[in-house]
Amino acid sequence: MKLLHTVGLLLVSTLPALSNDTSAVLTIGGLEFVTNADIVMASEELFITVDEIRVVYAVPQ
């Protein structure tokens, strides 16, 4: 089971992340993702192990 989760995480991690300017809004139909020009992410550090997933975002001040 852990192997399946690890393989799944590895497959998902190869997909491009296109959420640099996106925020979520809760609507009657569920979460709706909308673009927001005020949100900018300068960089992202992603660390994945079997025991831990850690993400560090750098945003401009």
C-alpha positions in Angstrom: 0.0 0.0 0.0 2.8 2.4 0.8 4.4 1.6 -2.5 1.2 2.6 -4.3 1.0 5.9 -2.5 4.7 6.6 -3.2 4.2 5.8 -6.9 1.1 8.0 -7.0 3.0 10.9 -5.4 5.8 10.6 -7.9 3.4 10.6 -10.8 1.6 13.6 -9.6 4.8 15.5 -8.8 5.8 15.2 -12.5 2.8 17.3 -13.6 3.3 21.0 -14.0 1.9 23.2 -11.3 0.0 26.1 -12.9 -1.4 27.7 -9.8 0.9 30.6 -9.4 -2.0 33.2 -9.7 -4.9 31.1 -8.4 -7.0 31.3 -5.3 -10.0 29.2 -4.2 -13.5 30.6 -3.5 -16.1 28.5 -1.8 -19.3 28.6 -3.8 -22.6 26.6 -3.6 -21.2 24.1 -6.1 -18.0 23.6 -4.1 -14.5 25.1 -4.5 -14.0 27.3 -7.6 -10.5 28.3 -8.6 -10.2 31.9 -9.8 -7.2 33.8 -11.1 -5.9 36.7 -9.0 -3.4 39.2 -10.3 -2.4 40.1 -6.7 -0.9 36.7 -6.0 2.6 35.9 -7.2 4.9 33.1 -6.1 8.6 33.7 -6.7 9.7 30.1 -6.1 8.7 26.9 -4.5 10.8 24.2 -2.8 9.1 20.8 -2.6 10.5 18.0 -0.4 8.8 14.6 -0.5 9.7 11.5 1.4 7.7 8.5 2.6 7.2 10.1 6.0 6.9 13.8 5.1 5.8 16.3 2.5 7.2 19.8 3.0 6.7 22.9 0.8 8.4 26.2 1.2 7.1 29.1 -0.9 9.0 32.4 -1.5 6.8 35.4 -2.2 8.0 38.8 -3.1 7.5 41.5 -0.5 
